Amino acid sequence: MKQTPIYDEIQKQMAPGVITLDGFLGPDKRKLVDIIATDEKLVHYANTTVEAIAERMQYFRDLGLRGLGEYISIEPHFEVCVDSVRGKLPSPFGGPGMYDKVNTTVVNRELDKAITYTDLHIHLIRDHGFFQGAGSRYRLEPLDLVKILEILPNKA
């Protein structure tokens, strides 16, 4: 897929210091459409969708809100903590919304692995298939999300 001028502008918004101090791309020098296409292949390989990944992330985030900053147990073997930090962030893709600075940490006790993500991550994955650039400080690896959050394969 060829990168359009609109995606060039979006990629500029992802640079360090524009929306966030570290930006969204890390040392990844690829075009934004290539980053998204590579992750799309990983999601397809895992036999799932970005919508299913984001839905599972949202599920844990919503349940974790009940803990008010404390870890809560979620059957069968998860612990979740949702913490809120003051402020909001816009999406580098534009659009009408601002995203609360909310961090969700999910611990899979069976795997002894944890993953932390934000409300903005959920949006970027669900609406744009964007997990951030390779090597980015806040990148989420699609296959890690699938494994740790135990996202079931598509039934197609």
Phi, psi and omega per residue, in radians:
M1 nan 2.402 3.140
K2 -1.531 2.405 3.135
Q3 -1.356 2.263 -3.137
T4 -1.518 2.880 3.057
P5 -1.021 -0.548 3.106
I6 -1.107 -0.759 3.114
Y7 -1.199 -0.532 3.036
D8 -1.055 -0.746 3.130
E9 -1.179 -0.716 3.108
I10 -1.083 -0.746 -3.135
Q11 -1.091 -0.605 3.071
K12 -1.114 -0.642 3.117
Q13 -1.140 -0.371 -3.084
M14 -1.527 -0.064 -3.115
A15 -1.191 2.675 3.095
P16 -0.975 2.390 3.063
G17 1.509 -0.104 -3.140
V18 -1.494 -1.078 3.088
I19 -1.822 -0.734 3.109
T20 -2.228 2.773 -3.123
L21 -1.004 -0.803 -3.068
D22 -1.553 -0.241 -3.076
G23 1.315 -2.968 -3.031
F24 -2.046 -0.082 -2.989
L25 -1.933 -0.334 -3.065
G26 1.024 -2.523 -3.119
P27 -1.424 0.046 -3.085
D28 -1.177 2.070 -3.092
K29 -1.730 0.029 -3.132
R30 -1.211 2.809 3.020
K31 -1.155 2.598 -3.116
L32 -0.978 -0.743 -3.125
V33 -1.124 -0.533 3.112
D34 -1.282 -0.646 3.075
I35 -1.080 -0.828 -3.130
I36 -1.124 -0.735 -3.127
A37 -1.118 -0.677 3.115
T38 -1.115 -0.775 3.127
D39 -1.205 -0.572 3.079
E40 -1.051 -0.676 3.103
K41 -1.149 -0.689 3.101
L42 -1.117 -0.731 3.128
V43 -1.123 -0.752 3.099
H44 -1.094 -0.739 3.104
Y45 -1.011 -0.648 3.138
A46 -1.375 0.004 3.112
N47 1.022 0.811 3.095
T48 -2.489 -2.940 3.130
T49 -2.331 2.817 3.070
V50 -1.136 -0.552 3.104
E51 -1.118 -0.749 3.129
A52 -1.141 -0.687 3.109
I53 -1.103 -0.864 -3.120
A54 -1.123 -0.640 3.119
E55 -1.096 -0.730 3.136
R56 -1.192 -0.689 3.079
M57 -1.057 -0.786 3.132
Q58 -1.107 -0.685 3.116
Y59 -0.980 -0.892 -3.129
F60 -1.176 -0.665 3.126
R61 -1.067 -0.831 -3.102
D62 -1.124 -0.747 3.100
L63 -1.164 -0.673 -3.110
G64 -1.153 -0.414 3.118
L65 -1.030 -0.449 -3.140
R66 -1.151 -0.365 -3.078
G67 -1.463 -0.163 3.111
L68 0.828 0.916 3.099
G69 1.546 -0.058 3.104
E70 -1.890 2.648 3.083
Y71 -1.215 2.397 3.027
I72 -2.153 2.643 3.119
S73 -1.543 2.405 3.066
I74 -2.252 2.156 -3.114
E75 -1.119 2.549 0.157
P76 -1.582 -0.415 -3.045
H77 -2.753 0.736 -3.141
F78 -2.023 2.658 2.919
E79 -2.198 2.416 -3.075
V80 -2.339 2.402 3.050
C81 -2.311 2.262 3.090
V82 -2.028 2.139 3.111
D83 -2.075 2.473 3.115
S84 -1.941 2.390 3.057
V85 -2.019 2.519 -3.119
R86 -1.064 2.446 3.017
G87 2.002 3.012 3.141
K88 -2.425 2.737 3.093
L89 -2.223 2.487 3.021
P90 -1.471 2.797 3.031
S91 -1.374 2.416 3.066
P92 -1.162 -0.255 3.103
F93 -1.465 -0.054 -3.107
G94 1.467 -2.823 3.131
G95 1.832 3.085 -2.979
P96 -1.393 -0.371 -2.934
G97 -1.750 2.779 2.962
M98 -2.020 2.582 -3.038
Y99 -2.010 2.185 3.118
D100 -1.007 2.546 3.053
K101 -1.420 1.434 -3.128
V102 -2.058 2.205 3.102
N103 -1.837 2.271 3.070
T104 -1.994 2.192 3.052
T105 -1.977 2.181 3.114
V106 -2.002 2.186 3.080
V107 -1.889 2.158 3.024
N108 -1.668 1.792 -3.063
R109 -1.151 -0.534 -3.142
E110 -1.173 -0.665 3.127
L111 -1.581 -0.238 -3.029
D112 0.978 0.796 3.124
K113 -2.342 2.640 3.130
A114 -2.336 2.742 3.068
I115 -2.500 2.478 3.129
T116 -2.117 2.381 3.132
Y117 -2.570 2.947 -3.082
T118 -2.034 2.969 3.038
D119 -1.067 -0.635 3.113
L120 -1.129 -0.671 3.063
H121 -0.978 -0.811 -3.112
I122 -0.993 -0.816 3.110
H123 -1.069 -0.855 -3.079
L124 -1.052 -0.675 -3.141
I125 -1.301 -0.880 -3.075
R126 -1.090 -0.846 -2.978
D127 -1.629 -0.321 -3.051
H128 -2.325 -0.078 -3.123
G129 1.089 0.534 -3.040
F130 -1.943 2.082 -3.120
F131 -1.834 0.067 -3.080
Q132 1.516 2.868 -3.045
G133 -1.240 2.681 3.100
A134 -1.037 2.232 -3.138
G135 1.527 -0.071 3.098
S136 -1.143 2.491 -3.110
R137 -0.970 -0.609 -3.056
Y138 -1.935 0.314 3.111
R139 -1.107 2.462 3.012
L140 -1.946 2.185 3.122
E141 -1.385 2.173 -3.109
P142 -0.942 -0.756 -3.100
L143 -1.223 -0.517 3.040
D144 -1.151 -0.772 3.108
L145 -1.037 -0.802 -3.119
V146 -1.052 -0.761 -3.086
K147 -1.265 -0.917 -3.046
I148 -1.177 -0.705 -3.118
L149 -1.505 -0.034 3.113
E150 0.936 1.021 3.111
I151 -1.439 2.134 -3.085
L152 -1.290 2.566 3.111
P153 -1.133 2.731 3.063
N154 -1.039 2.622 3.125
K155 -1.730 0.293 -3.087
A156 -1.223 nan nan
